Amino acid sequence: MSILFQTTRLIVRQLNLNDIDGFYDMQSNKKVMEMVPDKVMSLNQCKRDLKIRISNYNQLKKPFDVWAVTNSTTNEFIGTTALVYIDSNTVEIGYRFREQFWGKGIGTEVVKGLINNVFNNRKENKIVADVSKFNIGSTKILEKFMTKTGESYKNFDKCIDLHFELKK
């Protein structure tokens, strides 16, 4: 199983079928999904989605990767993070955590690890991120590392997104 990066508290690794309980807990939680924003998922939808995410690791050219964020000591599933390949120089980052892990500094730790991975291991030159204007926690995290470049209304998820950017 491939590891994207590790911190003192976290391992960011490929998803596997054993992640289903935590994945379902996250994807079926209305508060979590409102922050994305997206619809909650049933257990069967989560099982299908998890299998798709796992099969994406084997694609040669992929639009994005989704990785599991786990506790480095207990291996407990905390959430997911994503790398979305915009173009040859730009990667969009994203993350989503189970509600019980909000406010514990995990988002900050993950974003710091993603920035290091993208700039030093993947040799990309620019990182972008979009976050719902109403997702105050994620907005504060992104403001620590990135520059706000604007905002726009996204019709497909019916929310106002704040846009962030960081250049190498």
C-alpha positions in Angstrom: 0.0 0.0 0.0 1.4 3.3 -1.1 1.9 6.2 1.4 1.6 9.8 0.1 3.2 11.3 3.2 3.5 10.9 7.0 3.5 13.4 9.8 4.0 12.8 13.5 0.3 12.1 14.1 -0.9 11.1 10.6 -0.4 8.7 7.7 -1.8 9.7 4.4 -2.1 6.5 2.3 -4.1 4.8 -0.4 -7.6 3.9 0.5 -8.5 0.2 1.0 -11.8 -1.7 1.6 -11.1 -1.9 5.4 -11.7 1.9 5.5 -15.5 1.5 4.8 -16.7 2.1 8.4 -14.9 5.4 8.8 -15.6 6.3 5.2 -19.3 5.7 5.6 -19.3 7.6 8.9 -17.8 10.6 7.1 -19.9 10.4 3.9 -23.2 9.8 5.7 -22.8 12.8 8.1 -24.9 15.7 7.0 -22.6 18.3 8.8 -19.5 17.0 7.0 -21.2 16.9 3.6 -22.6 20.4 4.0 -19.1 21.7 4.2 -18.1 20.2 0.9 -21.0 20.7 -0.2 -22.4 17.4 -1.3 -25.2 15.0 -0.6 -24.9 12.4 2.2 -24.3 8.8 1.0 -25.9 5.5 1.9 -23.8 2.5 2.9 -24.2 1.0 -0.6 -23.2 4.3 -2.2 -20.2 4.5 0.0 -19.1 1.0 -0.9 -19.4 1.7 -4.6 -17.6 5.1 -4.2 -14.8 3.5 -2.2 -14.2 0.8 -4.8 -14.0 3.4 -7.5 -11.5 5.5 -5.6 -9.3 2.4 -5.0 -9.5 1.4 -8.7 -8.4 4.9 -9.7 -4.9 4.2 -8.3 -4.2 1.8 -11.2 -5.1 4.3 -14.0 -2.1 5.7 -15.9 -3.6 9.1 -16.5 -6.1 10.2 -13.8 -7.9 13.4 -13.1 -7.5 13.1 -9.3 -6.3 10.9 -6.4 -8.2 10.4 -3.1 -6.1 9.3 -0.1 -7.0 8.1 3.4 -5.9 10.2 6.3 -5.3 7.9 9.3 -4.0 8.1 12.8 -0.3 7.0 12.7 -0.6 5.1 16.0 -4.0 3.5 15.8 -4.6 3.5 12.0 -8.1 4.9 12.7 -9.7 6.4 9.6 -9.9 10.2 10.1 -10.9 11.3 6.6 -9.7 11.8 3.1 -7.5 14.2 1.1 -7.4 14.7 -2.7 -5.1 15.9 -5.4 -6.9 17.1 -8.5 -4.6 17.5 -11.5 -5.7 20.8 -13.2 -2.8 21.0 -15.7 0.9 20.1 -16.0 1.9 22.7 -13.4 -1.2 23.0 -11.1 -2.7 20.8 -8.5 -5.9 21.5 -6.6 -5.9 20.2 -3.0 -8.9 19.2 -1.0 -9.7 17.3 2.3 -12.6 16.1 4.3 -12.6 14.7 7.8 -15.0 12.9 10.1 -16.8 15.3 12.4 -15.2 14.0 15.6 -11.8 15.1 14.3 -12.7 18.7 13.5 -10.8 21.4 15.5 -7.8 19.2 16.4 -5.3 20.7 14.0 -5.5 17.8 11.5 -6.5 20.1 8.6 -3.5 22.3 9.2 -1.2 19.2 9.4 -2.6 17.7 6.2 -2.4 21.0 4.2 1.2 21.4 5.3 2.0 17.9 4.2 0.2 18.3 0.9 2.1 21.5 0.1 5.4 19.8 0.9 4.5 16.7 -1.2 3.2 18.7 -4.2 6.2 21.1 -4.4 9.0 18.8 -3.4 7.9 15.3 -4.6 5.6 16.0 -7.5 7.5 19.1 -8.7 4.4 21.1 -9.4 4.6 24.9 -9.4 1.2 26.0 -8.2 -1.4 24.7 -5.7 -5.0 25.9 -5.7 -7.9 25.2 -3.4 -11.6 26.1 -3.4 -13.7 26.2 -0.2 -17.3 27.1 0.5 -17.5 30.6 2.0 -19.4 29.1 4.9 -16.7 26.5 5.7 -15.0 28.8 8.3 -12.6 26.1 9.6 -11.2 25.3 6.2 -11.1 28.9 5.2 -8.9 29.7 8.3 -6.6 26.7 7.4 -6.1 27.8 3.8 -5.5 31.4 4.9 -2.5 30.2 6.9 -0.7 28.9 3.8 -2.3 30.4 0.7 -3.4 33.6 -0.8 -7.1 34.3 -1.4 -7.5 35.1 -5.1 -11.3 35.7 -5.3 -14.7 34.1 -5.0 -17.4 32.9 -7.3 -20.8 31.3 -7.2 -20.7 27.6 -8.2 -24.1 26.6 -9.8 -23.5 22.9 -9.7 -23.2 22.8 -5.9 -25.1 26.1 -5.3 -22.6 27.8 -3.1 -20.1 30.6 -3.0 -16.5 29.3 -3.2 -13.5 31.2 -2.0 -10.4 30.6 -4.3 -6.9 30.2 -2.9 -3.5 29.8 -4.6 0.1 29.2 -3.6 3.0 29.4 -6.0 6.3 27.7 -5.5 
